[in-house]
Amino acid sequence: MKTSRPILARIDPAALRRNYLHAKRLAPAAKAWAVVKADAYGHGLWRAMAGLREAADGFAVLEAETAIAMREAGIRQPILLLEGIFASRDRRAVLEYGLTAAVHCTDQLDMMLAPGPTASPLSIYLKLNTGMNRLGFSAGELPAALARLRGAAADITLMAHFAEADGARGVAWQMERFRAMTGGWRGPVSLANSASVLRHPDTHGDWVRPGIMLYGASPFADRSAAELGLEPVMSLESRIIAVQHIGAGERVGYGGTFAAEGPTRVGIVACGYADGYPRHAETGTPIAVLGRRTRTLGRVSMDMLACDLTSIPEAGIGAPVTLWGRGVAGEVPADEVASAAGTIAYELFCALAPRVPVEVGESGPG
Ligand SMILES: *Cc1c(COP(=O)(O)O)cnc(C)c1O
């Protein structure tokens, strides 16, 4: 619903495409699944498709229904079901719509290979558990699964996922297990998420699976998206709707968690946790007003939050605010807001609330 409340999210499909092409340059020998699960990490699947439709080698999603909708919209590239099918009725969709399905356990393999019509070769991502301990076949289970898929003449790609590609422990230990499990394998492999695309070229294999980097956020705590050559895709923008002048000792917001040390000009922004702004963002979370960077003050409420306008006297009611992304009022990395709230940009993007109107267009001041 378009409302007169000034909050707005802007999505820039061209920036999304450039981030995808950046991932492709980093993994030049591989093809790249554009991971568009979770409604394209909260950006809107179809808005993301506007940027990726021509560019991407393939698309990775979770639900068969999403994949079907994409096929019905005319998308011809491979579509990967990252967790495979959840019910035997989805097997038909895999066949009928030519989807690629992960298979991560024997029960799922039973579903995929159930008797019934089979079309042109099944395209299967056989998932190995190399230490994430979430999904995947163990070393002991693998030979039987491979034999069954070969018996069904499936096209097989081996897939694994890294638990700590963004951290100090890295990927070598999981790569070691992968090699030990798959010794003589000569077929295609797919291992790398964004962190591995960016930091571990030895993992790139045949198909990489970048997600968060496409949306212009960093998978690393110690490298910013800008340093990684990524552009923000989503901006969350609003305006100042009230200004308060408070003196030393006056407090702001629920719980009075911020107390002014001296005369302070407080701007009230039309954005709160019901818009998807993280309630746990503490005083000091970066925010931009009228092209200047400042900080939030006190607790985030449902529909509003407060910011410090003491050093931005020209910002009054109606002044534009950027909560995150590259907005009219300036740029604030979503990663920094997330980190101030003890979370990651993935969660901020996915939590963008349905009540926030979304516009598609180029982001940035102007
Ligand atoms: C979500 C997901 C990805 C993408 O991960 P990012 O960290 O966002 O790059 C890759 N592979 C699998 C299996 C996933 O579920």
The ligand as a MOL file (V3000), in Angstrom:
LIG
                    3D

  0  0  0     0  0            999 V3000
M  V30 BEGIN CTAB
M  V30 COUNTS 15 15 0 0 0
M  V30 BEGIN ATOM
M  V30 1 C 21.7520 -19.3250 1.1900 0
M  V30 2 C 22.7230 -20.2550 0.6080 0
M  V30 3 C 23.8410 -19.7850 -0.1030 0
M  V30 4 C 24.1960 -18.3190 -0.1960 0
M  V30 5 O 24.9140 -17.9380 0.9610 0
M  V30 6 P 25.4750 -16.4600 1.1510 0
M  V30 7 O 26.2170 -16.5060 2.4380 0
M  V30 8 O 24.2910 -15.5550 1.2260 0
M  V30 9 O 26.3250 -16.1750 -0.0220 0
M  V30 10 C 24.6650 -20.7100 -0.7130 0
M  V30 11 N 24.4100 -22.0400 -0.6070 0
M  V30 12 C 23.3590 -22.5220 0.0780 0
M  V30 13 C 23.1320 -23.9860 0.1570 0
M  V30 14 C 22.4880 -21.6550 0.7120 0
M  V30 15 O 21.4580 -22.1470 1.3990 0
M  V30 END ATOM
M  V30 BEGIN BOND
M  V30 1 1 1 2
M  V30 2 1 2 3
M  V30 3 2 2 14
M  V30 4 1 3 4
M  V30 5 2 3 10
M  V30 6 1 4 5
M  V30 7 1 5 6
M  V30 8 2 6 7
M  V30 9 1 6 8
M  V30 10 1 6 9
M  V30 11 1 10 11
M  V30 12 2 11 12
M  V30 13 1 12 13
M  V30 14 1 12 14
M  V30 15 1 14 15
M  V30 END BOND
M  V30 END CTAB
M  END
